[in-house]
Amino acid sequence: MNGGKQGTAILIVLILAVWEIAGRMEWVAGGTLPAPTDILIRLFEERADYWPHLVATSRISLFGFVIGNLIAIAAAVCFCLWPFSERMMRGVNIAIFAVPPIAIVPVLVIALDGEAARITLAALLVYFPTMTATLAGLNDIDPRTADLVSAYGGGRFKTMRLVRLRAAVPAMMSGFQVAAPAAVLGAVLAEFGSGARWGLGTYLLGSLGRAEPDRLWGIGLTATAIAGIGYVLAAIVAHVTTGTNRSITLAPAGHETRRRESRLKATLMVAAAILVPFLIWQGLLAAANLSPIIAKTPLGVVDYLFFSKGSAAAQAKLLQALAETIPTTVAGMVVGLAIAFLLALISFAAPPVMRALLPFALVTQTMPLVALTPLAVLIFGRGLTVTLVITISVTFFAAYVVLAQGFALIPRAAYDLVDSYGASTLQKLRFVAIPASRTWLFVAARLAMPKALLGVMIAEWLATGKGLGNLLNQSRGYLDYGMIWTVALVSVLVAIALYQLTYLIDRLTDR
């Protein structure tokens, strides 16, 4: 074990040394990849400039983290107590999971005042991982413990308090670890698109035109550091609360079996899941009492896109943007999955190599995309390549984690037969691990898809001047509120469609 850790440390040092030499010698795009020491020196020299931006981003991230987690836990408890509510809210949950945050920043800025838009976006990005993890923990209990509470006269509320909430703590803590970097990403994205005076997103936007890659890297790494600190703090809390008090399962646990229901009831639940997001949208705008000129209802978007005087031009712009965004998103996701799959195979065959690369891969995961994109533009230019690079960089890590976990969960007994014939590592991969990874590959695809669309839209906004991201940016400049709301809605629908497409392909190929 110690030898493996020493090998990993040596590899990390070698990678940093190569980076330092490449930066000093200006091997990458004429010096757009600065040496690590240059980045740290510049960051130290400008530390006074960072402070107000750092405080603003940290504060918004913290508020979003707390509010998003409180709502997520409350929602998970309601979904567990009343399963029909989870089915009715499924459309909302999928939309929150799949929505590209950059698409709804202008909408939130229109609908909300001051810091509320930034806090809301941070909370939205926090909600889904914590809600999903908590709900899984609440449902994943030993059924005999619930039966024991019932035998003593306890109802579902007492079962929730005495059994489910306690059993869900480890899963809830794992959700917090994922949610902490998400809160920082939401805060920076909101600062970037809201015109806020302070925040790392604002600082980054003001530094884009200065052609100073060491500053851009410093801002990006600072944002990454905040996300990393949030992750570490959540991990420490998880260790303190669950490290010595893990639940013991007496019987195989699983989600409760859902009773069969009539076709009519199932159809009504699906219809409700589709309608509820639009009803919530309509209700929130009515409660905010905003002018219909700037705040479009669902019917207002339909009118703008199909019945207004400029509907033909709006449709043409939208279709052209979709024709540019969707193929790039699919291509980036596929390549990202392929790289993730390859890295998962490498981690299976050579764990020390992956342990060395993991910290650098984690940077691409936690560094906010608006910080990563300008750096990629400096290296790869403003064409299609930079869009694919951004998309791949933000999709492969999440997919890799899922695939690596899938390989790790393959039962040891599955290898016994090939081991008896003296199989090599490559043969184990070919005959056991790769065939068993199919399910995890589709799970990884569903997790990577929203990140792929987000990466494409940010690259279009900042770099290429094409697609939905650019159309959204142009609409903000022209104060075309109808198009702003339309792009936001269409982006969500595209994300949901791609998500459901991966699910459909999974079902059709499952034999």
N, C-alpha and C positions, 0 to 999 in steps of 0.2 A: 504493500500500500504506500509506504513512504517513498519507494522507488518511483511509483507512478506519479506521486505528487511532485517529486523533484524533476521528473521529466517534463511534466506540465509547466512547472515554473521556468525551466530552461527554454521551452518553446515560446512562452510569453515574452521572455526577455529578448529572445532572438527576433520575434516579430516587431517589438518596439524598436530594437536596434536597426532593423531594416527600414522601418518607417522613418527613423531619425536620419539615416543616411540618405534615403530617397528625398526627404524634405530639404536637407542641406544641399544636395546636388541638383535639386529642381528637376528630378526625373519625371514627375507627373505633371503634365500640362503646364509646363513653364513655371512651376512653383505654386500651383493652386492647392497642393497638398503640403502644408507647412510641416516642419519638424515639430514633434511634441514639445520640445523645450521652448521653441519660439511661441507656440500657442500659450504655454503657461506663463512665459515672461510678459507677453502682451496682456494677458488676463490680469496679472498682478499689477501691471502699470496702470490699468484702467479700472481697478477694483472700486474706486469711489464712484465711478459712473454706473457700475452694476447695481449698487446697493438699493436705490429706490425701485429699480425694475425687479430685482430679486424679491424684495419685500412684497411688491404688488402681486407678482405671480404666485408666490407662496401663500399669500392670504386668500386669493381667489381659489387656489387649489384646495386649501384646507376647508373653506366653506363648502365648496362643491363636494368634497370627499365626505364630509359629515352629513350634509343634507341628502346627497345621493344614496348613502348607505342606510340612513334612517328610513327613507322611502322604500328602498329595496328590501330591507328586512320586514317592514310592515306588509309590503306586497306579497312576499314569500309566505308569511304567516297566513294571510287571507287566502292565497291560492291553495295552501295546504288544508285549511279548515273548510273551504268551499271550493272544491275542484272545478265546478262549473265556471267560477269567476276567472280562473286561469285560462280556460278555453275561450271565454268571451274576450279576454284581454290579449289573446295570442297575437292578434294583428298588431296591437300596440307594441308588444314586447319584441316581435320580429322587426318592426319598423325602427325601434330604438336601437336594436342590435345592428341593423343593416345600414342605417342612415349614414351617409358621409358627413361628418361634422361640418366640414367647410361649406356644405350646401345650405345648412340651416343657420349659419352665423348671421347672414344679412337679415333673415327672417326674424331671428331673436332680437337683433338690434332695432328693427322696426317696431316690434311688439313690446319690448321691455325697455325700461329706462336705466341709465347708470350702470352699476355693476351687476344688476340682475341678469342681464344677458350672458355675461361671462360665467357667473356662478351657475346659471341654468345649464349651460353647455357642459361645464365640468361635472355637474351632477348627473346629466344624461349619460355621459360616458362611464360614470361610476355605477349607475343603476344596474345594467344588465349583468355584468360578471358577478356582482354580489347577490343579486336576486336569484340567479341561476344556481350558484353554489349553495346558497342558503336553502332554497327549495329542495335541492337534491339531498342535503343533510337532514331536512325535516322529514322527508319521505323515506329515507334510507335508515330505517330503524328495525330492531328486532321485534317482530309482531307480538311475541309473547310478553314483552314488557308492557305494550299497550293493552293486551288482554288482562294482565294483572291489575292495572289501574281500573279497567272497566269492571273487573270482578269485585272490586271494593267500592263500586258505585261512582267512580269518576267518569265524567263525560269527556268530550273531545277537547274542551278547553283545559281541563285538568291534565289530560294526556299531553296536550301541547306544552303546558308549563313544566310538568314533571319529567317528561320523556323526550319529546321531540326537540324542544329548544336546547336542552343539554346535549343531546346527540348531535345537533347541528353545529355546535361551536367550532369543531375543527374545519368543517366545510366552509363555514362563514368566514373564518380567519383566512382561508386560502383565497376566498373571494376578495377580501380586503387587500391582499398582496397584489392581485391583478388590478384592482381598482385604484391603487395609489398612483402608479404611473399614468393611468388613464385620466385621472383628475388633472395632472400637470399638462397632459396633451390637450385636454379640453380648454384649460385656462389660456395656454399659449395660442391655440387656434382662435379663440374668441378675441384675444387682444389683437391678434393679427388683422382680423376682419372688422373690428368694432370701432377703430379710431381712438382707442384708449390712450391716454397720455403716458401712463407708466405700465411696465410689464416687459418681460423678455421678448414677447411677440412684437411689441411696438419697437423695442430697441433693435431687434433683428430687421424689421421692415425699414427702419431709418438707416441701417448700415448696408443695405443691399447694393446700392449704387456706388460704393466707395472703393470697390475692387481691393479689399483688404481681407484675404482669406483667413489670416490668423485671428482677426476679430470675429468673423463669422463662426469659425471653429470654436472660439472661446465662448460665444453665446450659446452655441449648440451644446457644448459640453457642460455648460452651467445648467442649462435646462435638463440635460441628462442626469446631472448630479442631484438635482432636486427630485427627479423621478426615482433615482436609485435610493436616495435617503428615505423617501416615502415607502419604497418597497422593503428596505431593510427594517424600518421601524415597524411596519406591519408584520414582518417575519418574526421580529423579536416579541411582539405582543402575542403572536400565534404560538411561539415556543413557550412563553410564560404561562399562557392560559391552557394550552393543550399538551405541552411536552411531557408532563408527568401525570396527566389525567385523561388518557385516551379511553374511549368507550370500548367495551368488550362485547362482541357480537356472539350471541348464543346459537343463532341459527342464521342460515343464509338470508340476508335482507334484500329487499327490493321494493320497487314502487308498488303501491297498492293496486290490485286488479280493478280495472274499471268495468262496471256492469255494461252488458250489451244494451243498446238503445235502439229505438226505432229509426228508420231512415229519415223520417220527417224531423225528428228531434236533432239528428246529426246535421241535417241540412240547415236547420235554423241556427245551430251553434256556429256553423261555418259562416253563415250570412252575418251573424252578430259580430264575429271576429273581424270581418271585413268592414262593417259599418261603424263599429265603435271608434276607431281612430279618427274618422271624419266627423263623427258627432263630438268628440272631444275637441278637435280643431275648431269646429263651429262654436262650441260652448266657451272655449277660452277667449276667442276673439270677441264674442258678445260680452263676456265679463269684463274684458279690458276696455270696451267701448271705444275702439279705434276707428278712425275714418276708413270707409271702404275703399278710398282712393289708394291708400298705402297698405292696408291690411286686407288681403284677399281671402274670402271664404272658399270652401270647396267649389261651390257654384260659381263664385267669382272667377276662379281659375278656369273653369269650363267655359264660361262666357268669354274670357279673354282669349282663350286658345281656339275657340270654334265659331263664335258668333259676333265678335267685335269687328270693327272696320279693319284693323290691322291683323286679323287672325291668320290670313294666308301668309303674310310675311313672318309672323311669329312661328307658324308651323314649319316654314322652310328653314329658319334659323335653328329651330329645335331639332329637326330631323338631321340636318347637316352636323350638328354637334354630337348627336347620338351616334351617327355613322363613324365619327372619329373616336369617341370615348369607349364604346362597347367593345370593339375588336381589340383595342389596346389593353383594356381591363382583362379580357379573357386570356390574351396572350401573356400578359404579365403574371396572372395567377397560375397559368399552366407551367410557365418556366420556373416561377417561385416554388411551386409544388415539386417539380422535378429536382430542383436544387435541394430542397428540404429532404426529399426522399433519399437522394445521394448522401447527404450529410448524416442522415439517420443510419444508413448502411455503414458509413465510415465509423460512426460512433459505436456501432455493434462490433465492427472488426478491429478498431484501434481507438479505444476510449481515451488514451492520453492526448491524441491529436485533437479530439473534439473538446476536451477540457481546456486546452490552450486556446482554441478558437472561440469558445463560448463567450468570454468577456467582450470580445470585439463584436460578436453577433448581437450581444445584449445591448450594445450601444446603438445599433441600428434599430432595435426594438423600442428603446426608451427615449431616444432622441426625437423630439417633436418633429414632425414631417416638414413644417415650415422652416425649421432650422437645417434639416438635412438637404432639402431641395436646392437652396442656393449653393451649397457646397458641391452638390452633384453637377449643377449647371456650370460651375467654374471648371470642372474636370471634363465633362462630356458634351458641353455646348447646350444648345436649345432645341435640338431635334428630337426625333422619336426615341433615340437611344436613352436620353436622360429620363424620359417618362418610364421606359421599361426598367431602367436601373432602380429608380425610386420605388416602383411597384414591387419589384422582386425583393428589394431590401426590406420592405415592411411586411411582406407576406411569408417569407421563407422561415422566419424564426418561430412564429406561432405554429406553423405547420410542422416544423422540425420537432418541436416539443411534443406535439401530439403523436407523431410517428415514432419518435424514440420511446415514448411511454408505451405505445402499442407493442413494439418489439420487446420491451422489458416485461410486459404482462403475458407473453406467450408462456404457457406452462412448461416447466422443465421436462416433463414427461414426453412432450412433443419431440424433443431432440434425442430421446433414448434410442429409437430405432436407427437413426442415421449415425449416432455415436457408436453403436454396436458394429457398424461397418467401417469405422475409422474415418468418418467424414471430416473434411477440412472446414474451416470457417466459411469459405466461399460456398461450399456445398450445403452447409447449414442455412445460409442465406437463401440459396436457390430453391431448396426443397422444403424448407419449413418457414423461415421468417418472412420472405417476400410473399408467398401465397397467403399467409395469415394476416398480412397488413392491409388487405383490401378495405375492410370496414374503417380502419383508422385513417386511410387515405381520403375517404369521403368526408369523415369528420373534419379532417384538416382542411379540406376544400371549403367546407361551409364556414369555418372560422376565418380562413384567409380571404374569402371573397369580399367582405366589406372593406378590409384593409386595402385590397387591390384597387377598388373603386376610389377610395379616399386618396391613395397615392397618385392615381392618374389625374384626378381632378385638381389636386394641389399643383402637380407638375404643369398642367394646362394653365392654371391661374398664374403661376410665377414664371414659367419658362417658355412653353411652346406657343401660346396664343391661339390654341385650338380647343375644340371640344366643349363639354359642359362646363368645365372649370372656367374657361375663358369667357364663355357666354354669361356666366354668373357674374364675373368680374366686370365685364362691359355693361351689364344691366345695372349694376350698382352705380357706375359712373354716369349713365344716362338717366338715372332715377326711374328706370322702367320697372315699377313695382310689380306689375303683372307678370313679367318675365322672371323676376326674382322668385316669386312664389311658385311659378310654373316649374322652373328648373329645380327648386327644392323638392317639389312633389315628384317630378319625374325621376330625380336621382334616387329617392326612396323607393319608388316603384321598380326601377331598374335593379337596385340592390336586392329587393325582395324577390324579383323574378329570377335573378341569377342564383340566389340562395335556394329557391324552390327547384330550380333546374338541376342543381347538384343533387338534391334529395331525390328527384324523379329518376335521374340517371342511376343513382344508387339502387333504387327499388327495381328498375328495369333490368339491371345487370346482376341482381342478386339471385343466383340460381343454386 
